Amino acid sequence: MKPSLSVIIGVYNGEAFLRESLDSVLNQSVPVDEIVVVDDGSTDQTPEILSSYGGALRVIPFETNQGLGAARERASLEATGDLLAFQDADDIWLPHKNDVTMEAFSTIPDLDFFFADMLNFDNETGRDVETSFLAMKDFPGDRAFSTISPRINLLDTDQLLADIMLNCYVNIQTAVFRREALLACGGFDKTFRRAQDADAFYKYAATQPKTAFSREVLVRRRIHGGNLIHDTFTGDFFQAKGMARHWDYIKRQPEPLKNDLIHQWRTVQRQAATGALRKGNTKQARELLRESIRRQGTLFDRSLLLSTYFPRSLRQFAGKMAQAVTGKHLTKHRVVDRRA
């Protein structure tokens, strides 16, 4: 029997693009079974737009803005579909997205996880602004997979969690989960203001789900002023926190994979620490660096921690000293390993 599919949309003050986003889901060549929208405390015309769709949507209103993690967590619990797909309030599903999704789950009845390709487009011009998401990630590259049909491929998932941690080629806009399996592994963390999708991917991948993908572009992601402003500190902070949940897994991996994973986590953790410093949150920066030191920290981590006790005017000098000692350079925005 064909599984049912619920689409989850979290929206906060999304009046500009919400109608186009919703229509792209409603106008699928193979209809979806349910659309669950969480209005995350919007103060613009979002509630009125949602009301205009009547019974086509299930709307869950939040009185105050709680963030996308909380919105997705609540909707995942209340959705009724066997499968969960996700849409952002400013993006566009191509008309055949659900058709390809249903083909994957019908062709592979015990499939747990599915994803596909996506293109960014410029909101001002309507033109695609770069190559596709999977191409940017060099996916599938040399990864093992088998072709099931012209549109569907079955991925070898022996190292899915490590692979996603090092190079997350799955995007939430095309990802489709088994609802019960997603909830069983912890699903979306409502405390995560950013990187809640990466955290969910890590937890789901840890269950070694049977995974398929399509190279077809199924979503167009809109690039506009509202989503170009990124709080890199918050994203790095929650991504590092999500990876740290799987520290025991990381430590069990053979070399050199283990070192690659530790280096990835440590780099993101440092980026979160330097972001905290830029925000003036010295206490949090120190906590992050101390955690990095506890988890096999390096001399660079210790040097960076020491620099937080210097007056602000001396921190640049301390960063240069750390670079001289460790061979690494602390940029304004990122920690970059210059020895690679």
Beta strands, then each sheet from edge to edge (+ up, - down):
strand 1: 5-11
strand 2: 34-40
strand 3: 58-62
strand 4: 83-88
strand 5: 92-93
strand 6: 113-122
strand 7: 145-149
strand 8: 152-155
strand 9: 176-178
strand 10: 211-223
strand 11: 328-330
strand 12: 335-337
sheet 1: 3+ 2+ 1+ 4+ 9- 6+ 10+ 5-
sheet 2: 3+ 2+ 1+ 4+ 9- 6+ 10+ 8- 7+
sheet 3: 11+ 12-
end
